[in-house]
Amino acid sequence: MISLVGLLKEIYLNEGGNVFKNTEYDTQNIDKDNIAPTIKKFIEDLGKIFPNKKSTFNSLNDTSNWLGSTGRKPQSGDVDLAYSSEYFFKNGKI
């Protein structure tokens, strides 16, 4: 089983641009009209993976948590979302 804490400690954070570009997971632009339904589905799936945190994922519906070009341009290269680490780590503790 994968440890979320262990994974978070090992992740190399890539910011800016599509981190999947030129890989088998390469993505395509997403139309503005498809962003909200995509985020809704993402929230549903996250709630299945992390049922104890399900209610916290609703914050991703708030457009103030949509970063970069997400929902602002006719198309976005990806969907950037802000999600508080406080939902997993309270006062720096797991």
N, C-alpha and C positions, 0 to 999 in steps of 0.2 A: 504494500500500500504506500502511496506517495504521501509524505508529510508536507502539509501546506507550509508550515513554519520553515522546514528545511528547504523547500522550493523557493520561498521568498528570500531566504538568505543567500541562495546560490544564483538567483536570476541576475543576468547582466542586462541592465536597463538600456534599451535603444529608444531614443526619443527623436522625433522629427522625421517624417516620411514614413513610407510603407516598409515595415520591417520584414515583410514576406516577399518583397520584390525580387524577381528572378530566382524564385525557389519553386518547389512543387506546390506551394500554397499561395502562389501569386494571386493577387486579387484584382478586381476591376473597379472602376469608379462606381459610386452609388448615387443614384438620383435623389434629390432633396425629398421627393414624395415618398421614397422608400425608407428613409431614415427612421422615422417614428415607428413604423411596423417592425423594422429590424430590431430596434432597441427593445420593443415590447417582447418579441420572441426571445431575445437574449436574456431579458429579465426573467421570463418564464423558465428558461433552461437553467439559469443560475440558481433559481429557487429550488429546482429539482436536485441539483448537485449539492447545494448548501441549504437544506431546509430550515435550519435554525437561524439563518440570516435572511430568509426570504423577504421579510418586510423591509429590510434595509436597501434592497436593490431597487425599490420604487423611487429612490432618490435619483436614479439614472433617467427617469422620465422628465425631470426638471431641466429645462433647456439651459439653465445657468451651469449645469454640469456637462454640457456639450462643449467641447473644446475645439480649437482650430476652425476649420471650415465647416464642421458638422452642422448641418441645417441652415447655413448662412449663404451658401453658394448653390447654384443650380445642380452641381455635382460635387461630391467630395471624393478624394482618393481613398479615404478610410473614415472610420467613425472613432473619434477620440472622445473618451468619457472620463470624468473625474469621479472617483469613489473614495470616500474617506477611509484611511487606514484605521481610524478609531473604531470602525465596525468590527475589526478583528483584533486590534491591540488597544486596550484601555489603559491609559496612563503608561504606555510603553510596555505593558505586560500582556501576554497572550491570554 
